[in-house]
Amino acid sequence: PIPPNSSQSQALCFHPTSARLATRSANAGVVELDYSGPSMELLHCTRLHGAEDVTTVFYPWDGSHQLLSGALGSVVLSDNGMVVQSWRIASNNVHWFEPLGDEHYLIATDDRRILRFDMKAREVVVTGSVFTRDDLEHVHYNRTSGRAFVVGFDRSVYEVDPRTCEPMGVVYRAPFKMRWFKTLTAAPDTAFLQCFDGGLYRVDLAT
C-alpha cells in the first residue's frame, strides 16, 4: 500500500488531438482520463514509478496515446498504462519535457542541469553541465525565436543553448523561486513567470 503523500507535482497534460488528459493520483499513480462525454471516464490509474511521486507527464506525439512520465531520476514511456520503455537519466526529480519539434526534448531536472533526449534513438544525447544553485523546475523553448530558458529555485531565469544544454546567461532575476516560465510565440520577448511569492509576472526580455 502507498499512503497519500504531499506533492508539488507538475503532472498535468492535455492530449494534443484527443479529449484526454494525464495527471497524478493522490498517492502518486499516473492517471489518464477521457473527457469526451458528459462526465469524466477513468481510463487507468497505474503505478509506473513504484512508490515515487510522479513529477511530470507529457504526450509526445499527435495521434498516439503514448505518454512520457517523470519521477525521481526515472522516465517511463507508456501506452494506456502499459510500460513501453523506461530509463534512469538523473539522480533527482525529472521535472519537465519540452519539445524542440524534431523528436528531441529538453528535460529539466533537480540535478541542476538540462538534458537533451532523442525519442527516435530512445536515449539522452546531450547532458549539460550543472549551473544553478538550486533545483530546476521548468525549461521552455520558443519556436519563433529559437531561444530556450530555464527556471527553478535560485530566483534566476537563465537562457540556455538548446543544442548544447549549456547556460548563456541570466535574462531576469525574480524576487523569489519560480515554478514555470513561458514566452509568447507571436511576441518572443514577452514572457510570463509564476513566482513562489504568490505573483504572476510579465517580463520584457528585451529590457
Secondary structure by P-SEA (a helix, b strand, c coil): cccbbbbbcccbbbbccccbbbbbcccccbbbbbccccbbbbcccccccccccccccccccccccbbbbbcccbbbbbcccccccccccccccccccccccccbbbbbccccbbbbbbcccccccccccccccccccbbbbbccccbbbbbccccccccccccccccccccccccccccbbbbbcccccbbbbbbcccbbbbbcccc
